[in-house]
């Protein structure tokens, strides 16, 4: 037997349908989802007509992060309004210094949107429901508002202003006016001078950029600190109004003195560029010296730390040295040493002469005598192959041996007194004439040949400047 399925009652079906319809309407008209996180709500006050509508997008850097959910008028005849916006999680956080600006959307999009700048990270974070004041918002500028501001009188005043400005820029200066102008713009109109100034604008803007960048400081709150310091400085100046008045008066007198020397001041300013270029070229080596200077200072620091203890230790020694060098102690010692020092001075003068002579003798040996003694003499057929100084030392032995032949025991006197078959003859010996004799062996001659007179002795030329003699260049003289 089949069981009959229980049917839903009409009341229950009606309640279920009504609940579904209410849920859809709630979600369609912007109600939040149940059990979901709360939506971040941001309000912004605008003093002009917002031209916004419900559902207008809210964008940060061109990305949609929320929508406009409400526009509330302030009331009265004012056009100010409060715009209520919901911000998605990706648009958070919003800081207290955030700004909101109403901008027109693209032509195909139509209407307007809110361009939201979330503020700086250093500012406090706004909580949901916070309001941006009118000082941080701005509305769109419409063409009709511009045209309504430029009425007939305003347009006529603007035309007069532009005509006067054009005449002022196009008038040629007089000779008297040119005399006070810079030479680079003399004879030019104001407009031409302004155009010529644009040649220096790029460098000026670059320098201004560097200055503005430097004014931002290196750390957060540097600029605010500078503003706070300026405020304290100005407050201190305001508290000294009498002195400040004297300062202004003195400054006026200083400026008057500078104005009276305008020509000299102009010449000084004209000389500044070469000075600055020279200073700039000198700053490079100066900057390069900072590193070694810092290292030197770091190395010097331990010594400076020990300087105080060193001075304390040295003070007793200085006290004892002062007493030792006093007139009573040191004066007697100096009286005893004075004769010795005077004799030493005389000795030093003589020693200088001795040292100069010894130096000349040593240089003579090095440059002349020693090279001559080291020379090898070629004297065939009696060449020994020895150096000259060796032959000189051996000649003493040879002379002693040769002399023995002429004494009572020598063979020349006893055995060969009668001579040999070779006749020899000397040169003229004064009034006695030549001498004749017989030799056992033929005479080889003399080396070097006797030139007839001894070589000249030049005493004005130092020995070290005389070239060593070439002993192998002499000739052999014939025998008697």
C-alpha positions in Angstrom: 0.0 0.0 0.0 1.6 3.4 -1.1 2.0 6.1 1.5 0.9 9.5 0.6 3.7 12.2 0.6 3.0 15.1 3.0 2.4 18.4 1.2 3.9 21.8 2.3 1.2 24.0 3.7 0.3 27.2 1.8 1.5 29.3 4.8 5.0 27.8 4.9 5.3 28.1 1.1 4.3 31.8 1.3 6.9 32.5 4.1 9.7 30.8 2.1 8.9 32.8 -1.1 8.8 36.1 0.8 12.1 35.4 2.4 13.8 34.7 -0.9 12.3 37.8 -2.5 13.5 40.0 0.4 17.0 38.5 0.3 17.3 39.2 -3.4 16.1 42.8 -3.0 18.5 43.3 -0.1 21.5 42.2 -2.1 20.5 44.1 -5.2 20.1 47.4 -3.4 23.6 47.1 -1.7 22.9 45.4 1.6 25.8 43.5 3.1 26.0 39.7 3.1 25.2 38.1 6.4 28.1 36.6 8.3 30.6 38.5 6.1 33.2 41.0 7.3 32.1 44.6 7.8 32.5 47.0 4.9 35.0 49.9 5.2 33.1 53.2 4.9 34.8 56.5 4.0 33.2 59.9 3.9 34.5 63.0 2.1 33.3 66.6 2.3 33.1 68.6 -1.0 32.4 72.3 -1.2 31.3 72.2 -4.9 28.8 70.3 -6.8 30.1 66.7 -6.9 28.4 65.5 -10.1 28.6 62.0 -8.6 25.8 59.4 -8.6 25.2 56.2 -6.7 27.4 53.5 -7.9 30.1 55.9 -9.2 33.5 54.1 -8.9 36.3 55.0 -6.5 39.7 54.4 -7.9 43.3 54.4 -6.6 45.9 54.7 -9.4 43.3 53.9 -12.0 42.1 50.6 -10.2 38.6 50.3 -8.9 38.7 49.9 -5.1 35.1 50.9 -4.1 31.9 52.6 -5.1 29.9 55.7 -4.0 26.9 54.6 -1.9 25.5 57.9 -0.9 25.4 61.7 -1.6 24.2 63.9 1.2 23.7 67.7 0.9 24.9 69.8 3.7 21.8 72.0 3.6 20.7 75.5 3.1 21.9 77.4 -0.1 25.3 75.8 0.0 26.4 73.4 -2.7 28.6 71.4 -0.4 27.9 67.7 0.0 29.1 64.7 1.9 29.9 61.6 -0.3 29.8 58.2 1.3 32.0 55.5 -0.2 32.6 51.9 0.5 36.2 50.8 0.1 37.3 47.2 -0.7 40.1 45.4 1.2 42.5 46.0 -1.7 42.2 49.8 -1.2 43.1 49.7 2.5 44.6 51.2 4.5 43.4 54.9 4.2 45.6 57.4 6.1 44.6 60.7 7.7 46.3 62.8 5.0 44.5 61.0 2.1 43.0 63.2 -0.6 40.0 62.7 -2.9 39.4 64.4 -6.2 36.4 64.1 -8.5 37.6 63.5 -12.1 35.7 62.9 -15.3 35.6 59.4 -16.7 36.4 58.5 -20.3 34.0 59.6 -23.0 32.6 56.1 -23.4 32.2 55.6 -19.7 30.5 58.9 -18.9 29.9 60.6 -15.6 32.6 61.1 -12.9 34.7 59.0 -10.5 36.5 59.6 -7.2 40.3 59.6 -7.6 41.5 58.6 -4.1 45.1 59.0 -2.8 45.5 56.8 0.3 48.1 59.1 1.9 51.5 58.6 3.3 52.5 55.6 5.4 53.7 57.8 8.2 50.3 59.4 8.8 47.7 57.8 11.2 45.3 55.3 9.7 41.6 56.2 9.4 39.0 53.9 10.9 35.8 52.9 9.1 33.4 55.8 9.1 36.1 58.5 9.0 35.6 61.7 7.1 38.1 63.6 4.8 37.8 67.4 5.4 37.1 69.8 2.5 40.8 70.9 2.6 41.7 67.5 1.3 39.1 67.2 -1.5 38.5 69.0 -4.8 35.7 68.9 -7.3 35.6 68.9 -11.1 36.0 72.2 -13.0 33.1 72.4 -15.5 33.2 74.6 -18.7 30.0 76.4 -17.7 31.6 77.4 -14.4 34.6 78.8 -16.2 32.4 80.7 -18.6 30.2 82.0 -15.8 33.3 83.3 -14.0 34.6 85.2 -17.1 31.8 87.8 -17.4 32.1 90.9 -19.6 34.0 93.0 -17.0 36.4 90.2 -16.2 37.1 89.6 -19.9 37.7 93.3 -20.5 40.1 93.5 -17.6 41.9 90.4 -18.8 42.3 91.9 -22.3 43.7 95.2 -20.8 46.1 93.2 -18.7 47.4 91.2 -21.7 47.7 94.3 -23.8 49.7 96.1 -21.1 51.9 93.0 -20.6 52.5 92.8 -24.3 53.5 96.5 -24.6 55.8 96.1 -21.6 57.6 93.1 -23.1 58.0 94.7 -26.6 59.2 98.2 -25.7 62.8 99.0 -26.5 64.8 100.4 -23.5 66.3 103.9 -23.7 70.1 104.5 -23.5 69.8 105.5 -19.9 68.0 102.3 -19.0 70.5 100.2 -21.0 73.4 101.7 -19.0 72.2 99.9 -15.9 71.5 96.6 -17.6 73.8 93.6 -18.0 75.8 93.8 -21.2 74.3 90.5 -22.5 70.8 92.0 -22.7 71.5 95.6 -23.7 69.4 96.8 -26.6 66.9 93.9 -26.2 63.2 94.2 -25.3 62.0 92.5 -22.1 60.5 89.6 -24.2 63.8 89.1 -26.0 65.7 89.2 -22.7 63.3 86.6 -21.2 63.7 84.4 -24.3 67.5 84.6 -23.9 67.2 83.7 -20.2 65.7 80.3 -21.3 69.2 79.3 -22.4 70.1 79.0 -18.8 66.7 77.6 -17.6 67.7 74.0 -18.1 70.7 74.2 -15.8 68.8 76.4 -13.3 65.9 73.9 -13.2 68.4 71.0 -12.7 70.1 72.9 -9.9 66.7 73.7 -8.4 65.8 70.1 -8.5 68.9 69.2 -6.6 68.2 71.9 -4.0 64.6 70.7 -3.6 65.7 67.1 -3.3 68.3 68.1 -0.7 65.5 70.1 1.2 63.6 66.8 1.7 66.4 65.6 3.9 67.9 62.1 4.3 65.7 60.7 7.0 61.9 60.9 7.6 60.7 64.1 9.3 63.9 66.0 8.3 61.8 68.6 6.6 59.3 68.9 9.5 62.3 69.2 11.9 63.7 72.0 9.8 60.3 73.7 9.8 60.1 73.3 13.6 63.6 74.7 14.0 62.7 77.7 11.8 59.6 78.3 13.9 61.7 78.3 17.1 64.2 80.6 15.4 61.5 83.0 14.3 60.0 82.9 17.8 63.3 83.8 19.3 63.7 86.7 16.8 60.2 87.9 17.7 61.1 87.9 21.4 64.0 90.2 20.6 62.2 92.8 18.5 64.4 95.7 19.6 67.6 93.9 18.6 65.9 92.7 15.4 65.1 96.3 14.6 68.8 97.3 15.1 69.7 94.3 12.9 67.4 95.5 10.1 68.8 99.0 10.4 72.4 97.8 10.2 71.5 95.5 7.3 70.0 98.5 5.5 73.2 100.4 6.1 75.3 97.5 4.8 73.2 97.2 1.7 73.6 100.9 1.2 77.3 100.6 1.4 77.3 97.8 -1.1 75.1 99.8 -3.4 77.6 102.7 -3.3 80.3 100.3 -4.4 78.2 98.6 -7.1 81.0 98.8 -9.7 83.5 97.1 -7.4 80.9 94.5 -6.4 80.2 93.8 -10.1 83.9 93.3 -10.8 84.1 91.0 -7.7 81.1 88.9 -9.0 82.7 88.7 -12.5 85.9 87.3 -10.9 83.9 84.6 -9.0 83.6 82.1 -11.9 87.4 81.6 -12.3 87.7 81.4 -8.5 84.9 78.8 -8.3 86.4 76.7 -11.2 89.8 76.7 -9.4 88.1 75.8 -6.1 86.2 73.0 -7.9 89.4 71.6 -9.3 91.0 71.8 -5.9 88.1 70.1 -4.2 88.8 66.8 -6.0 92.2 66.3 -4.4 90.9 67.6 -1.1 88.1 65.1 -1.1 90.6 62.3 -2.1 92.7 63.3 1.0 89.8 62.8 3.4 90.2 59.0 3.4 93.9 59.1 4.3 93.2 61.9 6.8 90.5 59.9 8.5 92.7 56.8 8.6 95.6 59.0 10.0 93.2 60.4 12.6 92.0 56.9 13.5 95.6 55.8 14.0 96.4 59.0 15.9 93.5 58.6 18.3 95.2 56.0 20.6 98.3 58.2 20.8 96.1 61.2 21.8 94.4 59.1 24.4 97.8 58.3 25.9 99.1 61.9 25.6 97.8 62.9 29.1 99.5 60.0 30.9 102.7 60.6 28.8 102.8 64.3 29.9 102.2 63.3 33.5 105.1 60.8 33.2 107.4 63.3 31.5 106.9 66.2 33.9 109.3 64.9 36.5 111.9 64.2 33.8 111.5 67.8 32.5 111.9 69.2 36.0 115.1 67.2 36.5 116.4 68.2 33.1 115.7 71.9 33.8 117.8 71.7 37.0 120.6 69.9 35.1 120.7 72.5 32.4 120.6 75.4 34.7 123.4 78.0 34.7 124.9 76.6 37.9 125.2 73.0 36.5 125.5 73.4 32.8 127.5 76.7 32.9 130.5 75.1 34.6 130.5 72.2 32.1 130.4 74.6 29.2 133.3 76.6 30.6 135.4 73.4 30.7 134.3 72.2 27.3 134.9 75.6 25.5 138.7 75.2 25.0 138.3 71.6 23.8 135.6 72.7 21.3 137.7 75.5 20.0 140.6 73.1 19.4 138.3 70.7 17.8 137.2 73.4 15.4 140.8 74.0 14.3 141.3 70.2 14.0 138.2 69.9 11.9 139.5 72.6 9.5 142.8 70.7 9.0 141.0 67.4 8.8 138.9 68.8 6.0 142.0 69.6 4.0 143.4 66.1 4.8 140.2 64.5 3.7 140.0 66.5 0.5 143.6 65.4 -0.3 142.9 61.8 0.6 139.8 61.9 -1.6 141.8 63.2 -4.5 144.5 60.6 -4.0 141.9 57.8 -3.7 140.2 59.0 -6.9 143.6 59.1 -8.6 144.2 55.5 -7.6 140.7 54.4 -8.7 140.6 56.3 -12.1 144.2 56.2 -13.2 146.8 54.2 -11.2 144.8 51.0 -10.7 143.6 50.7 -14.3 147.2 51.3 -15.4 148.5 48.6 -13.1 145.9 46.2 -14.3 147.0 46.5 -18.0 148.8 43.7 -19.8 151.9 44.9 -21.6 152.6 43.3 -25.0 156.5 43.3 -25.4 157.5 40.5 -27.8 159.6 38.5 -27.6 159.7 39.2 -23.8 156.0 39.3 -23.2 155.3 37.8 -19.8 151.5 37.7 -19.8 151.3 39.3 -16.4 149.6 42.5 -15.3 151.8 45.6 -15.0 151.7 45.7 -11.2 152.9 42.1 -11.1 155.8 42.9 -13.5 156.7 45.9 -11.3 156.9 43.8 -8.2 159.0 41.2 -10.0 161.4 43.8 -11.5 163.0 44.3 -8.1 164.0 40.7 -8.1 165.3 41.0 -11.7 167.3 44.2 -10.8 168.9 42.4 -7.9 169.8 39.4 -10.0 171.2 41.6 -12.9 173.3 43.6 -10.4 175.1 40.5 -9.3 176.8 40.1 -12.7 178.7 43.3 -12.3 180.3 42.7 -8.8 183.5 40.9 -8.1 181.7 37.5 -8.4 179.8 38.3 -11.6 180.6 36.7 -14.9 180.7 39.9 -16.8 183.7 41.1 -14.9 185.6 37.8 -14.7 184.6 35.8 -17.8 183.4 38.3 -20.4 185.6 41.2 -19.8 187.0 40.9 -23.3 183.5 41.3 -24.8 182.1 39.5 -27.8 181.7 40.0 -31.5 178.9 42.5 -31.4 180.0 46.1 -31.2 177.9 48.6 -29.3 178.1 52.4 -29.2 176.4 54.9 -26.9 175.3 58.3 -27.8 177.4 61.4 -27.2 178.3 61.8 -23.5 179.0 65.5 -23.3 182.7 66.5 -24.0 183.8 62.8 -23.7 182.0 61.7 -26.8 180.5 58.3 -27.2 181.6 55.1 -25.6 182.4 51.9 -27.5 182.3 48.2 -26.5 181.7 44.6 -27.5 178.5 42.7 -26.4 178.1 39.0 -26.1 174.6 39.1 -27.6 173.0 41.5 -30.0 171.1 44.4 -28.3 167.3 44.3 -28.7 166.8 48.0 -27.9 164.7 49.7 -25.3 160.9 49.7 -24.8 159.6 52.4 -24.6 162.0 54.3 -26.8 163.6 57.3 -25.0 162.1 60.4 -26.6 165.1 62.5 -25.7 163.4 64.4 -22.8 161.2 63.3 -20.0 157.4 63.8 -20.4 156.0 67.1 -19.1 154.5 67.2 -15.6 151.3 69.3 -15.5 150.5 70.1 -11.9 147.3 72.1 -12.6 145.4 69.0 -13.9 144.1 66.6 -11.2 145.4 63.0 -11.4 141.8 61.7 -11.6 141.2 63.7 -14.8 144.2 62.3 -16.6 143.4 59.4 -18.8 145.3 56.1 -18.1 148.3 55.7 -20.5 148.1 53.2 -23.3 151.3 51.2 -22.7 150.9 49.1 -25.8 151.1 52.1 -28.1 154.7 53.0 -27.4 157.5 52.1 -29.9 160.8 50.2 -29.3 164.0 52.1 -29.6 167.0 50.7 -31.4 170.0 49.3 -29.5 173.3 51.1 -29.1 
